[in-house]
Amino acid sequence: MYENDLRQYGNQKGMFGKPDVPDNCFTMSMIPWVSFEGFNLNLQKGYDYLLLIFTMRKYYEEMESYYL
């Protein structure tokens, strides 16, 4: 499903690239080339957007386990 969505909506710009997103979803972004311990997101004109936004970072492998 992810790969289909990526092909169909991957070039869309804006907060909601895919139309008709169900109510039980949350926003997730990924910055895979950066490792960080804290992240502050300031949305321009986004003070009314109170849903969760998860931002993931670069992961690393140590002793056959993966960590964020």
Secondary structure, DSSP 4 states (H G I P E B T S, - for coil): -HHHHHHHHTT--SS--SSS--TT--EEEE-TT---S------TT-TT--S-EEEE---EEETTEEE-
